Amino acid sequence: MFYIFSKKYYSIIFVFFISFGMSVFMSCVITIVNTGLQGDFLYRWGIAWMFAFPLAFLAGNFFSLLAKKFTDKLTKV
């Protein structure tokens, strides 16, 4: 099988895809709740997502480290 990236990049690639999916979904829902599904919805959603995705990616990288530490403390091998 052909792999593009080394396993050492697993965490950052994982956070990229999670933050992408979550930012698409959450920016869509929040745009609908705040402004409705009017004619320029896709434009407003796109603007919201352009701000949401980079922030979600940065937050995902930061909080994934904290979440891993807390999860390690709360679970037993």
Secondary structure, 3 states (H helix, E strand, C coil): CCCCCCHHHHHHHHHHHHHHHHHHHHHHHHHHHHHCCCCCHHHHHHHHHHHHHHHHHHHHHHHHHHHHHHHHHHCCC
